[in-house]
Amino acid sequence: TGTAVVIGAGNVALDVARAPTTVLLTGETGSGKEALARFIHDQSSRAALPFSPFACGALTGEQLDALAQALRHGGTVVLDELAATPIDAQRRVLAMLEATPASRVIATSSRDLR
């Protein structure tokens, strides 16, 4: 039933929240990926640190600078719609992620990334 699916997803999310791992959430637009990312953050050891969502399709200039700053704060950074990251920003985002491993990264996508 629908309730069993929600409970199962909640249990998996709690397990993920406790693990120091990068997360990829996939699902249709409007399916609650950012809300699930927030739940994972709130249940993790990083709950007292910043939760910073970024729309990847808008990662240019000031937004890239804000992303770099958020990564340095050690909280949770959400890269919403990762596949929408502009080509010219992808290299910079990758360099930032490699240089600042202190933050937890949760990426979301409504596209099949395989």
LINGILIN-V152855 format. One record per residue. N is the residue number from 1. RES is the residue in one letter. PHI is phi as a letter, one per 20 degrees, with the letter a starting at -180 (NA if undefined). PSI is psi in degrees with one decimal (999 if undefined). Layout:
n,res,phi,psi
N,RES,PHI,PSI
N,RES,PHI,PSI
This chain:
n,res,phi,psi
1,T,NA,168.6
2,G,f,-37.6
3,T,f,-40.9
4,A,f,-37.4
5,V,f,-43.7
6,V,f,-44.3
7,I,f,-43.0
8,G,f,-43.3
9,A,f,-38.5
10,G,f,-40.4
11,N,f,-42.1
12,V,f,-43.0
13,A,f,-38.9
14,L,f,-41.4
15,D,f,-43.6
16,V,f,-40.5
17,A,g,-34.7
18,R,e,-15.3
19,A,e,138.4
20,P,e,72.3
21,T,c,156.8
22,T,f,146.9
23,V,c,140.0
24,L,d,119.7
25,L,d,126.0
26,T,c,151.4
27,G,r,168.3
28,E,f,155.9
29,T,g,132.5
30,G,n,8.2
31,S,e,-1.4
32,G,n,23.4
33,K,f,-43.5
34,E,f,-36.3
35,A,f,-39.6
36,L,f,-38.3
37,A,f,-41.9
38,R,f,-42.3
39,F,f,-45.5
40,I,f,-44.8
41,H,f,-49.0
42,D,f,-26.8
43,Q,e,-1.3
44,S,e,173.4
45,S,f,-7.5
46,R,e,9.0
47,A,g,-30.9
48,A,e,-8.8
49,L,e,168.4
50,P,f,146.7
51,F,d,114.7
52,S,c,99.3
53,P,e,141.9
54,F,c,131.8
55,A,e,109.8
56,C,f,-28.8
57,G,f,-16.5
58,A,d,16.3
59,L,e,87.8
60,T,b,152.6
61,G,l,-112.3
62,E,g,-37.0
63,Q,f,-37.4
64,L,f,-39.6
65,D,f,-41.7
66,A,f,-37.5
67,L,f,-45.4
68,A,g,-42.3
69,Q,f,-43.5
70,A,f,-39.4
71,L,f,-32.3
72,R,f,-18.7
73,H,e,-8.7
74,G,m,9.8
75,G,e,-138.8
76,T,d,127.5
77,V,d,127.6
78,V,d,121.1
79,L,e,93.5
80,D,f,129.9
81,E,l,59.6
82,L,g,-38.8
83,A,f,-14.6
84,A,e,1.7
85,T,f,126.0
86,P,g,143.4
87,I,g,-44.1
88,D,f,-19.3
89,A,e,-18.0
90,Q,g,-44.5
91,R,f,-43.3
92,R,f,-40.8
93,V,f,-45.3
94,L,f,-43.5
95,A,f,-40.6
96,M,f,-43.1
97,L,f,-39.0
98,E,f,-32.5
99,A,e,-19.5
100,T,c,73.9
101,P,f,4.5
102,A,f,-26.2
103,S,e,154.0
104,R,e,137.7
105,V,d,128.3
106,I,d,120.4
107,A,d,146.8
108,T,c,154.9
109,S,b,140.7
110,S,e,-0.5
111,R,d,155.0
112,D,f,116.6
113,L,e,4.1
114,R,f,999
